[in-house]
Amino acid sequence: MGQRYTFNHLWIIIIAVAVSINFAFTFGPGKRPKADTVYNRKQPKPQKNSYLKNGLATGTMPQIKPSPYANIKPTIPVPADKLLSNVQIFPTTVSERDQQINLKYMLSRNTNVTIKIVDVLGNNVATLFSERVDSGEQKFTRDLTSYRLTSGFYFLRVMVGTESVIKRITIL
């Protein structure tokens, strides 16, 4: 136990000597501390028209300049080469007595359009439309009774060039 005490005590003495030597070299006789190490710096006096007085806000606050970006509204970038956009299908739920589907979409240029019904596993059930279509807003209506679809979920896939949009429909 005595050996452990002297070992720990020795390390404390070595650290204390190192710290005192450091202070002796830094603040020795005739040496002043460097200006950048002074911690008690004088604070500038507040101006007469300042809105802070003794740390409390008085008077008017300084004007805040509007940001140069304040009037810019965020926009979602749409690629210029996008062929197919704004695909809408209605109704999304088709009943047995009224099996008619309506589709509205926008094309940016003349291109081939293919509309297919696909089951949940991705198997092609029926091809509703496959022709070349002019640019602009297009409307498509088709009666689904001739396809004899069973009740369940299906997907309507609209393919234009390399782009495709898939919308879910429900057959009751």
Residue pairs with C-beta under 8 A, 6 or more apart in sequence:
26 33
27 33
46 52
46 53
49 59
50 59
51 57
51 58
51 59
51 60
51 61
51 62
52 58
53 59
78 85
82 108
82 163
83 107
83 108
83 109
83 111
83 160
83 161
83 163
84 105
84 106
84 107
84 108
84 158
84 160
84 161
84 163
84 164
84 165
85 105
85 106
85 108
86 104
86 105
86 106
86 137
87 103
87 104
87 105
87 158
87 165
87 167
88 103
88 104
88 105
89 101
89 102
89 103
89 104
89 156
89 167
89 169
90 102
90 104
91 101
91 102
92 167
92 168
92 169
92 170
93 169
93 170
93 172
94 100
94 101
94 144
94 169
94 170
94 171
94 172
95 172
96 172
99 143
99 144
99 145
99 149
99 171
100 141
100 142
100 143
100 144
101 141
101 142
101 144
101 156
101 169
102 139
102 140
102 141
103 115
103 139
103 140
103 141
103 142
103 156
103 158
104 137
104 138
104 139
104 140
105 137
105 138
105 140
105 158
105 165
106 136
106 137
106 138
107 113
107 133
107 134
107 135
107 136
107 138
107 160
108 135
109 135
110 132
110 133
110 134
110 135
111 132
111 133
111 135
111 160
111 161
112 130
112 131
112 132
112 133
112 160
112 161
113 129
113 130
113 131
113 132
113 133
113 138
113 158
113 159
113 160
114 127
114 129
114 130
114 157
114 158
114 159
114 160
115 127
115 128
115 129
115 130
115 140
115 156
115 157
115 158
115 159
116 124
116 125
116 126
116 127
116 128
116 156
116 157
116 159
117 124
117 125
117 126
117 127
117 128
117 144
117 147
117 149
117 154
117 155
117 156
117 157
117 169
118 124
118 125
118 154
118 155
118 156
118 157
118 166
119 125
119 152
119 154
119 155
120 152
120 153
120 154
120 155
125 147
125 149
125 154
126 147
126 149
128 140
128 142
128 156
129 140
129 142
144 171
149 171
150 171
151 171
151 172
152 170
152 171
153 168
153 169
153 170
153 171
154 168
154 169
154 170
154 171
155 166
155 167
155 168
155 169
156 166
156 167
156 168
156 169
157 164
157 165
157 166
158 164
158 165
158 166
158 167
